[in-house]
Amino acid sequence: MQKDRFYEDLSLILSRTHKVSIVIGLLLLFLGFYCWKVQILDHKKYWNLAEANRTRESVIIAPRGLITDRNDVMLAENTASFKASIIRENCRDYDRTLAEVGQLLKISSEDLKTRIAKYESLPLFRPIVVKDNLDLGDVSRIESRRLELPELIVETDPRRYYAFGSLAAHVIGYMQELTAPELKSDAYPEKSLGDMVGRTGVEKQYESILVGADGRRLEIVDSQGRSRGETSRSEPTPGKDIQLTLDFDLQRKATQLLEGREGAIIVLDPRSGEVLTLASFPTYDPNKFITRFSPQEWIELINREDHPLENRAIRGLYAPGSVFKLTMALGALNAGVINEQTSFFCAGTVRFYGRPFHCWQRGGHGALTLTDAIRHSCNIYFYNVGRRMGIDRIAESAELLGLGEKTGIDLPGEKEGLVPTPEWSRSVRKTDWYPGETISVAIGQGPLVVTPLQVAVHMGILANRGRGVVPHLLMPSASSQGRSSGPVQRDAAADKVRADIFETVIRGMWKCVNEEGTGRGAKVDGFDVCGKTGSTQLISRERAEKLGREIKTHSWFVGFAPRDNPQVVVTVLVEYGGMGGATAAPLAKELFSLYREKHD
Amino acid sequence: MIDRRLIENIDWFLIGLLVLNSLFGVVVIYSASHYVPGDYHVRQLFFIGASLLALFVLLLVDYQVLMTFSFYFYGIVVFVLLMMLVFGRFISKGSWIKLRFFQIQPSELAKIAIILALAHLFAEYKRNHVSATAVLTSSGLVALPFLLVAMQPDLGTAVSFLPLLLGSLILAGLRRNAVIWILILTFLAGIAGWNFYLKDYQKKRLATVVFPSRDPQGAGYHILQSKIALGSGGFLGKGFARGSQSQLKFLPARHTDFVFSVIGEEFGFIGVVGVLLLYYLFLWRLFRSAGKSRDRAGVYITFMVSLMIAFQLLVNVAMVIGIFPIVGIPLPLLSYGGSSLLANYLGVGLVLNVKMRRFANI
């Protein structure tokens, strides 16, 4: 521009405007570059964040498979249950919400805080369950406060329901919410925080069959978390139903019989291994624990001294006592150390290795042959048999009958028990095996421990004349895949023991029940029950006398019926029940009778 | 009364850029608010029309005449701001005065009064370097409305007065020592402000510029959502009215302060670059207009108006992309809001006024 005299010289300030404009231009360029970084370089990251913002995935819980008994009695089903949830992001005043919700649902606000804190990692706007299993009063109270507390909502869920409560609780098991460490492990890839899973029993064993696949619903939501419509939905696949081999009537009877005692009853079909009854007492109501929040009752149950959660039938370890005499008889006959006519004289007491060993019959039984020794459960007879056999052959016989090893039942947590051998003594106990211990083992005492289910299986093998038994709870027709993974039935006893040896032992058992033996309490007219009692000493007779206490023994009865073509094996264990013949045998009789009634 | 030659000397290109920018703003405002009641885009169109009218009216009066009245304008504005503080609860809400049919932000119009007053002050200032007296006078001139607006409290608008002061001092010739002193004083004022003036939410905002993800539900929420909107837009954007961040209301203040994020989300990097280029062209034209001034005052006016718009642009964009704390400064011309639009139009009107009267003999 041409300079004119009229105009003052502005070049200095114009150059200053120029410099400032350049600075501003550079700043603008910088902002442009920054936008390039955010929009182009970090695009993926922000795109994902935007998608996470606008979509909400919610789970549609798949109903779990039903569990029925062999006659289609419903043991585990699903009902609708209401649960109260809080949407954190909708709270206007978090502390006030907690206080009001706490009051409404009768939960302390500290409790509420810890419950919510548990689920902190859930995505935004995902409702957090603060109380489940609401009763209708809770529901209507929440609904009436809907406008004041929009952050508190009621949702429904299919919920496990056990119509008969504690009945067969140990078989069916219970469900609980997954813990955070479990979720982190790879065991439950499909599950998320708040999901329930079978914890014990069939619920755990057949989790993969029962569970089904949860559905997913993808919604578009706005910043208030309000749904703006569904984009996709996959329907849940319900879990598959399971039919158990349990017989509801027998199971109920067994539970009633055990009422007020501690013990276990098992009824099984030796032909197929189907478990008709598996009861353990004391028991618990699994319905109470299908909640997300461990109630006080739960902690009390865990800490109770009689351990109601423990399945005594597969996890209780007991000395078999006189029941073991069957194993002794079979082993001794098979080894040839005695024959059916071998007789020993019982004077009530005998000394071995400088120590007195007593018979339960203080006056003694006199001279007895094998079948009468079984019938009267004479200790002296079997002390002698044990001494002749030696511990290794005793252990071998026990193994043939499945004692001291897992039976392979389709329940989690089964225990092995222990059939002692000198090797075990040296490697585990770090002491030598004493010959005197063999004498104790001969009548089912000493370090020998077994589970009631092992005893039931061993009776099944005897009843089958050696053919093996694998107990199971899943009806074969319900799902073929469930069985194939189970252990294969072995017929080791049949291969190694002559059939007439079984007949001899069974004759002893028949006499025990039907000819005024110790098992006479289990006699059922016309059903030919064969069985054996057991009373396991917890303390020695000498000590009991010294303490002036009554000897309370664990009381066993195990038997099968009928003698030919056996259909059913009944095992009864009552802790501290006294003599097997007095306590356990009459219980077994009830079950044999009921079985017979049902199958006539 | 207005010469034909004056009309011929109007910078129509600048007006064109001004209106083009504003109309693009209407499009974005529509996209960001069509799903809520209020018809903001229609109202913004009305504001544009009214502001354009005000601009042309402003052209009728020689800026020299305006400057002779500048201290009256200034006085009126200060008086109104003072009244708002004193009788605030009867006539106003925060920075707004509620009139019968519309509300207005006097603090926006204060910018124009300050520009005219400062230009008047420095009109005859011909020394190479600015004197202490001049610094104190001009600072006092800006400090008074600054404090009044800051107490409303509207820190964002108050802060946008400062570049006007700084710009005029730079033109008047700040010595290097003075620049250092200003920096020290700013720093001290910052500390004092942090301790005595800033509210907790403002402190949080400052803190979240540095750590936006520390508190995603609290103070960092706005910044994070804004960055998500921009970043998820990518190169081409999600399309007009199809940005999930804005349409589903994750983005705060979508049609006002965060309108730039909506552009970024729906029109992508292309849209952002386009808008920035348009601004660049506009600002370049504004700054270059200083050279078309016949006197010192005209240069001051042009420069301060350019700075006013550039400052708002830079701060707003820096704010929505998360490198500057969230202060309520709108995107000039594009954000919804009549007062801000009017102030910017009047500012550009002043520049046009200076430019069209560059020949002294008419």
Interface residues (C-beta under 8 A of the other chain):
Chain A: M1 D4 F6 Y7 E8 L10 L12 I13 L14 R16 T17 H18 V20 S21 I24 G25 L27 L28 L31 G32 Y34 C35 W36 V38 Q39 I40 D42 H43 K45 Y46 W47 L49 A50 E51 N53 R54 E89 I220 V221 D222 S223 Q224 R228
Chain B: K126 N128 G167 I170 L171 A172 G173 Q217 Q225 K227 I228 A229 L230 G231 S232 G233 G234 F235 S244 Q245 L248 K249 F250 G264 G268 F269 V272 V273 L276 Y279 Y280 L283 W284 F287 A290 G291 K292 S293 R294 D295 R296 V299 Y300 T302 F303 S306 L307 A310 L313 L314 V317 A318 I321 I323 A360 N361
